Amino acid sequence: MKFGVVVFPGSNCDHDCFHVATHVMGHEARFLWHKDTDIGDVDCLILPGGFSYGDYLRSGAMAACSPIMDSVKKFADAGGLVIGICNGFQILVEARMLPGVLIRNDSLKFICKDIHLRIENTETPFTNACRPGQVLRIPIAHHDGNYYADKKEISRLLKKGQILFRYCSPEGDVEDDTNPNGSLEAVAGITNEKGNVCGMMPHPERCAEDLLGNQDGIKIFESIIKAIDERK
Amino acid sequence: MQAKVFVTLKNGVHDPQGETVSHTLKSMGYDEVGDIRIGKYIEVELKGADGEAAKARLTEMCEKLLANTVIESYRIEL
């Protein structure tokens, strides 16, 4: 399968995503510049982490208006898989491809550390290689990861199983002190209603190989590849 | 002409920045301080002099980029 990694000015996890897709998972990948409008025949688009446009105005706001985003939307509307990681998640909410917003962490601090995530729904292209309730240890590195949506939206997300990942303890318990940034419902990642667009604040591409001492992130890539294989 | 755009958080949206500033002011002895909400003030230089048309265009700019209407409201002054 083919991954497409979208590069915005200020993206800095693009090469990590490319590396995992190709060298670790053994699949094809290509970089797509934010000014491109033709995304070619990719099976899954990755919007990587970073600081697109210096996080000016609001994180992800300017990138969401990039020329490539019309093609990303069309690709998603046609059922293509899109995953936004960290800044990529911020771009997807700013582009209204995912509900809600990501505001400043409640501590007002940039947080860079390993956290634990509980898999809330395994019936999605991004989590199908996980066990229900499985706990993954994955790093976060963000300033604006505090998920917010109004009550109506939150109850819709809960009802439709769109919350994929919740911050939790190593044992899988979701408590106030296991929520690093103040996200409502301890949301660390969600999908759109159709289930083909995912946004997550943690960085699975930073922990997908043995060499790095943690391979938990590989589950997300395995899931995507499994989902694409099943489609073919 | 110059337009002024004020972007503010909607009611009910948590503002950790505002809360911290309010705390600090209180700890400095300004006991009269209550809630603080922090927003953005944007100056936009515009070509042309047609106020109505400018306002319509600015509204579009706010909806598309300057504000995130999920959590923010905006007010335009010409």
Interface residues (C-beta under 8 A of the other chain):
Chain A: L57 R58 A61 M62 C65 V93 E94 G100 V101 I103 R104 N105 D106 S107 L108 N146 Y148 A149 D150 G182
Chain B: G12 V13 H14 P16 Q17 T20 K64 L65 L66 N68 V70 I71
